[in-house]
Amino acid sequence: MSIIWLCREEQLAPGEKLKVANAEVGDICVYNLDGVFYATTDLCTHATASLAEGDIEDNLITCPVHWGQFHIPSGKAVTFPCERHLRTYRVSVRDGEVYADVSAEAREAEKIECVQI
């Protein structure tokens, strides 16, 4: 288990996201969807773009380069040109601090079938 600190709860209002640099796994994007925190890799699987620069719509993040979308809770690629899922991380909140376990997928991601391209 490899737990890393992402941010304080109050740093991220509902509907906001934040890029967190991490040397171990690469940049992480943390999201607040209606008070529930999620974390994925920050880099789009289709193009070299930071998802933290994209837009959130409901529970989807839109890549700022080619407008492909991913389902934030599961990391699933849902619109073309994105075909490979995002890596997700299991998130926990303790005493107002948001953490990610970079050795564990989000529970929602464990339920999807990975796409190989």
N, C-alpha and C positions, 0 to 999 in steps of 0.2 A: 504494500500500500504506500502510495506516495501522495501525500496531501500538500497542496499549495494554497496560499492565501490569494484571493482574487480582489476583494474590496470590502468595504463596509456596506451594510444594507442601505443606509441613507445616501450613499453616493449614487445610487442607481434607482431612479423613480420608475414606476410601472411604464412599460413601453420604451425604455431606454436600454442601450447596450454600451459595452466598454471593452476596448482592446487591452489585454494584459500580456505583457512580454514575459516569456518563459523560455529559459535556455534548454530545459530538459525535453520539452515536447514541441516547442515553437509557440508562436503567439496564440492566445486563447481569446475567444470572444465570449463575454458573459452577458446574459440577457435577463431582464426582469419582465416577466409576462404576468401582469396582474398580481404581483407580490410573490410569485414563484420564480426562483432563479434557475437558470440553465447555463451550460457552458459547452461550447464546441470549439473545434479548431477555427482559427480566424481566417485562414486562407481558403478561398473558394476552390473546389475540386476541379473546376473547369478552366478557370483563368487565374492568373496571378493578381488577385484582388483581395483587399481586406473587407471581410463581411461587416466589420464595425463601421465601415463607411456606407453600408447599404441601408435599406429601409425595412422596418418591421411593419408587417400588415397582418393583423390577427396573430397567429402563431407561426408565421413564415418570415424568413429573412430573404431579401432580394439582393443578389449580387449587383454591385454598382457598375460592373463592366458590361455584361451581356444579359442582365435581368433574369437569369435563372433563379429559381427559388428552392429553399430548403425548409423542411419542417423543423423548427427549432428543438422541440422536445426529443425527437427521435434522430435528428440529423439526416433524415431521408431526403434525397433529391426528388423534387416533385414537378419541376418544369424544365423543359429543354432550354438551353443546351446542357444543363447540369444532369449528369447520369450517375455519378459516383456519390455515395453518401458521405456526409461529414463524420469525422470522429467526434464522439460526444464524451463528456466526462460526468461522473456522478458528483452532484453538488450537495453540500450540506451547509446549514446556517447555524452557527453557535455564538451566542452572546453578541448578536449584531454583526458578526463577521461571516463573510461568504467564502467557502473553501471548495476546491475541486480535488477529487481523487483522480489523478492522471493515470492511474493503473486500472481504473474501472470505467466501463461504459455506463452511460445514463440508463436507468431501468427501462425507459421507453425504447432505447436503441437495441436492447437485448431482444426485443420482440420483432424486429424487422429482418428480412432476408437481405443479405448484402448482394449488391450488383457488381459483377466483375466485367470490366470493359478492356 
